[in-house]
Amino acid sequence: MTYWIDTHCHLDAQKSRPLAQAVRARAAINNVAHCVLPAVELGNFDVVRELAHTTGDSYALGIHPLCVKPALDDHLSRLDATLMQHRDDPRLVAVGEIGLDFFVPELCVSPLRERQEYFFLSQLRLAQKYDLPVILHTRRSVDRVLKGLREVAGARGQWHGIAHAFNGSEQQARAFMALGFKLGFGGALTYERALQLRRLAISLPLDAIVMETDAPDMPPHWLYKTAEQRAAGAAQGRNEPGELPRIGAELAALRGISADELAEATTGNALAALPRLRALLPL
């Protein structure tokens, strides 16, 4: 039996725990067997861990680059302590979501640019300390993220993990692959105007790709509301992990393979990227 893994889902962003559980139940009906719930700041570490245990999913702990500005200096040491406390929890599968964001203007200049980089490199070292993969945020920062990975890896040169919502060049994609990463694809590939991303989704080796929703964000085209529609009163569509099979079907069609073939391949790729998943999933 084939099934889907949503390798990046912010289930904790739902307004309540019962709503999050309802969203997860809808995903299960759509054959999404597992979701990875990455944290973004210290304040949601407990929430993602408790949700993962409640829903039978997994979680990652980290401080997102967009959350670096309000983060206190001791948050890295508290992340370290939390990773230590839960290091034997089989549902803790990665350090993440971490990385760099050079899209937000404020984060591109001093002092926040340097603070982002300090938090990113520090969290890479924590991933090494606890022998965990990393889930990466790379918005307009791919080259600098790659540089940081190489700096911290040193002679070892290899990682496990996922470059989430990848939207770089093929050369950058292959650089991540050479370091041991899989590349996350989701709702953005469903837009016909996303020509570069769709070309990349077709040309990359199948063993490089994992599926994700980034729910409730990154809605596929059938959920997206334009600025004009929103001005007229329509609410922006909220993505859910239950949309993953339909997103996957679009990618499968682009590649000229069956959805089942894509599901089977990307599930295997997710297990390779996040090895602790293997013990959590049905054989």
C-alpha positions as CSV (number, residue, x, y, z in Angstrom):
1,M,0.0,0.0,0.0
2,T,1.3,3.4,-0.9
3,Y,0.8,6.5,1.2
4,W,2.1,10.1,1.5
5,I,4.3,11.8,4.0
6,D,3.9,15.6,4.6
7,T,7.5,16.5,5.5
8,H,6.6,20.0,6.5
9,C,3.3,20.9,8.2
10,H,2.7,23.6,10.8
11,L,-0.2,21.8,12.3
12,D,0.2,23.9,15.5
13,A,-0.8,27.0,13.6
14,Q,-4.4,26.0,13.8
15,K,-6.5,28.0,16.2
16,S,-7.1,25.2,18.7
17,R,-5.9,21.7,19.4
18,P,-9.3,20.2,18.4
19,L,-9.1,22.0,15.1
20,A,-5.6,20.7,14.5
21,Q,-6.7,17.2,15.2
22,A,-9.7,17.6,12.8
23,V,-7.3,18.8,10.1
24,R,-5.0,15.8,10.7
25,A,-8.0,13.4,10.6
26,R,-9.0,14.8,7.1
27,A,-5.4,14.2,6.0
28,A,-5.5,10.6,7.2
29,I,-8.7,10.0,5.2
30,N,-6.7,11.2,2.1
31,N,-3.9,8.6,2.8
32,V,-1.4,11.0,4.4
33,A,0.1,8.6,6.8
34,H,2.5,11.0,8.6
35,C,3.3,14.7,9.1
36,V,6.5,16.3,10.3
37,L,5.7,19.3,12.5
38,P,8.6,21.8,12.7
39,A,8.8,24.3,15.5
40,V,9.7,27.9,14.7
41,E,10.4,29.4,18.2
42,L,10.9,28.5,21.8
43,G,7.3,29.2,22.6
44,N,5.9,26.4,20.4
45,F,8.4,23.6,21.3
46,D,6.0,22.0,23.7
47,V,3.0,22.4,21.4
48,V,4.6,20.6,18.4
49,R,5.9,17.8,20.6
50,E,2.6,17.3,22.3
51,L,0.7,17.4,19.0
52,A,3.0,14.9,17.4
53,H,2.5,12.5,20.2
54,T,-1.3,13.0,20.1
55,T,-1.6,12.6,16.3
56,G,1.1,9.9,15.9
57,D,3.3,12.2,13.9
58,S,6.8,13.6,14.4
59,Y,8.4,16.9,15.2
60,A,11.5,19.1,14.9
61,L,12.8,21.7,17.2
62,G,14.4,24.9,16.1
63,I,14.3,28.7,15.8
64,H,13.1,30.0,12.5
65,P,15.0,33.0,10.9
66,L,11.9,35.1,11.0
67,C,11.8,34.5,14.8
68,V,15.4,35.6,15.5
69,K,14.5,39.3,16.1
70,P,12.4,38.6,19.3
71,A,14.5,35.6,20.4
72,L,16.6,36.1,23.5
73,D,20.3,35.3,23.7
74,D,19.6,32.3,26.0
75,H,17.1,30.7,23.6
76,L,19.9,28.7,21.9
77,S,21.0,27.3,25.3
78,R,17.4,26.5,26.0
79,L,17.1,24.7,22.6
80,D,20.2,22.8,23.5
81,A,18.6,21.8,26.9
82,T,15.4,20.8,25.2
83,L,17.2,18.6,22.6
84,M,19.1,17.0,25.4
85,Q,15.9,16.4,27.4
86,H,14.1,14.7,24.5
87,R,17.0,13.2,22.7
88,D,15.6,9.7,23.1
89,D,12.1,10.6,22.0
90,P,11.6,8.7,18.7
91,R,9.2,11.4,17.5
92,L,12.0,14.0,17.5
93,V,13.3,13.6,14.0
94,A,15.3,16.8,13.2
95,V,16.4,20.3,14.2
96,G,14.2,22.8,12.4
97,E,12.9,24.9,11.0
98,I,16.2,26.8,10.8
99,G,18.0,28.7,8.1
100,L,18.3,32.2,6.6
101,D,15.8,34.6,5.1
102,F,17.0,37.4,2.8
103,F,13.5,38.3,1.6
104,V,12.4,40.4,4.5
105,P,14.4,43.7,4.1
106,E,15.0,44.1,7.9
107,L,16.7,40.8,8.0
108,C,19.1,41.6,5.2
109,V,21.0,44.3,7.0
110,S,22.8,44.7,10.3
111,P,22.3,43.8,13.0
112,L,19.7,41.2,12.1
113,R,21.6,39.7,9.2
114,E,24.5,38.8,11.5
115,R,22.1,37.6,14.2
116,Q,20.3,35.3,11.7
117,E,23.6,33.8,10.7
118,Y,24.7,33.3,14.3
119,F,21.5,31.5,15.1
120,F,21.7,29.4,12.0
121,L,25.3,28.2,12.5
122,S,24.7,27.6,16.2
123,Q,21.7,25.4,15.4
124,L,23.7,23.5,12.8
125,R,26.2,22.7,15.5
126,L,23.4,21.5,17.8
127,A,22.2,19.2,15.0
128,Q,25.7,17.8,14.8
129,K,25.9,17.5,18.6
130,Y,22.7,15.4,18.8
131,D,23.2,13.6,15.4
132,L,20.0,14.9,14.0
133,P,19.0,16.0,10.5
134,V,18.1,19.6,9.7
135,I,15.0,21.1,8.1
136,L,16.1,24.2,6.2
137,H,14.5,27.6,5.4
138,T,16.3,29.0,2.4
139,R,14.3,32.0,1.1
140,R,16.6,34.0,-1.2
141,S,19.5,32.7,0.8
142,V,20.4,29.4,-0.8
143,D,24.1,30.2,-1.5
144,R,24.7,31.5,2.0
145,V,22.9,28.5,3.6
146,L,25.1,26.1,1.5
147,K,28.2,28.0,2.7
148,G,27.1,27.6,6.3
149,L,26.5,23.9,5.8
150,R,29.9,23.4,4.4
151,E,31.5,25.5,7.1
152,V,30.0,23.5,9.9
153,A,30.2,20.1,8.3
154,G,34.0,20.4,7.9
155,A,35.8,17.3,6.6
156,R,32.7,15.2,7.2
157,G,30.9,17.1,4.4
158,Q,27.6,15.3,4.7
159,W,24.2,15.9,6.3
160,H,20.8,14.4,6.5
161,G,17.8,16.7,6.0
162,I,15.5,18.7,3.8
163,A,15.8,22.0,2.0
164,H,12.2,23.0,2.6
165,A,10.1,24.8,-0.2
166,F,13.1,24.7,-2.5
167,N,13.0,27.3,-5.3
168,G,16.6,27.8,-6.4
169,S,18.5,26.8,-9.6
170,E,19.3,23.3,-10.7
171,Q,22.9,24.0,-9.8
172,Q,21.9,24.9,-6.3
173,A,19.6,21.9,-6.1
174,R,22.5,19.6,-7.0
175,A,24.7,21.3,-4.4
176,F,22.2,20.4,-1.7
177,M,21.9,16.9,-3.1
178,A,25.7,16.5,-3.0
179,L,25.6,17.4,0.8
180,G,23.0,14.7,1.4
181,F,19.8,16.8,1.3
182,K,16.4,16.1,-0.2
183,L,14.4,19.0,-1.7
184,G,10.9,19.8,-0.6
185,F,8.1,20.5,-3.1
186,G,4.6,21.6,-2.4
187,G,1.7,23.9,-3.5
188,A,3.9,26.4,-5.3
189,L,4.5,23.9,-8.1
190,T,0.8,23.8,-9.0
191,Y,0.9,27.3,-10.5
192,E,1.4,27.3,-14.2
193,R,3.3,30.6,-14.0
194,A,5.9,28.9,-11.7
195,L,7.9,27.9,-14.8
196,Q,11.4,27.5,-13.2
197,L,10.0,25.5,-10.3
198,R,8.0,23.2,-12.5
199,R,11.0,22.6,-14.8
200,L,13.1,21.8,-11.7
201,A,10.4,19.4,-10.4
202,I,10.6,17.6,-13.7
203,S,14.4,17.5,-14.3
204,L,15.6,16.6,-10.8
205,P,16.2,12.9,-10.1
206,L,13.2,11.4,-8.5
207,D,15.3,10.3,-5.5
208,A,15.9,14.0,-4.6
209,I,12.3,14.9,-4.0
210,V,10.1,14.9,-0.9
211,M,6.6,16.3,-0.6
212,E,5.3,18.9,1.8
213,T,2.4,21.3,2.2
214,D,3.8,24.0,4.7
215,A,0.2,24.1,5.8
216,P,-1.5,26.4,6.5
217,D,0.7,28.4,4.2
218,M,1.9,27.8,0.6
219,P,-1.7,27.1,-0.7
220,P,-2.0,25.3,-4.1
221,H,-3.6,27.2,-6.9
222,W,-7.1,25.8,-6.2
223,L,-7.1,27.4,-2.7
224,Y,-5.3,30.7,-3.5
225,K,-7.3,33.9,-3.5
226,T,-6.0,36.9,-5.4
227,A,-5.7,40.4,-3.9
228,E,-8.8,41.4,-5.8
229,Q,-10.8,38.5,-4.3
230,R,-9.5,39.2,-0.8
231,A,-10.5,42.9,-1.2
232,A,-14.0,41.7,-2.2
233,G,-14.2,39.8,1.1
234,A,-12.9,36.3,0.2
235,A,-10.7,34.8,2.9
236,Q,-7.3,33.5,1.8
237,G,-7.4,29.7,1.4
238,R,-5.8,27.8,4.2
239,N,-3.7,24.9,3.1
240,E,-4.0,21.5,4.9
241,P,-1.9,18.3,4.8
242,G,-5.0,16.6,3.2
243,E,-4.2,18.6,0.0
244,L,-0.9,16.7,-0.4
245,P,-2.2,13.8,-2.6
246,R,-3.7,16.4,-5.1
247,I,-0.4,18.4,-5.1
248,G,1.4,15.1,-5.6
249,A,-0.9,14.1,-8.5
250,E,0.1,17.4,-10.3
251,L,3.8,16.7,-9.8
252,A,3.3,13.1,-11.0
253,A,1.5,14.3,-14.1
254,L,4.4,16.8,-14.8
255,R,6.9,13.9,-14.6
256,G,4.8,11.5,-16.6
257,I,4.5,8.9,-13.8
258,S,1.6,7.6,-11.7
259,A,0.7,9.3,-8.4
260,D,1.3,5.9,-6.6
261,E,4.8,5.8,-8.0
262,L,5.5,9.3,-6.8
263,A,4.1,8.6,-3.4
264,E,6.2,5.5,-3.0
265,A,9.4,7.2,-4.1
266,T,8.9,10.4,-2.0
267,T,8.1,8.3,1.0
268,G,11.3,6.4,0.7
269,N,13.1,9.7,0.2
270,A,11.6,11.1,3.4
271,L,12.8,8.1,5.3
272,A,16.3,8.7,3.9
273,A,16.2,12.4,4.8
274,L,14.8,11.8,8.3
275,P,16.0,8.3,9.4
276,R,14.0,8.2,12.6
277,L,10.7,8.2,10.6
278,R,11.3,4.6,9.7
279,A,10.4,3.3,13.1
280,L,7.2,5.4,13.2
281,L,5.6,4.3,9.9
282,P,3.9,1.1,8.8
283,L,6.0,-1.2,6.7
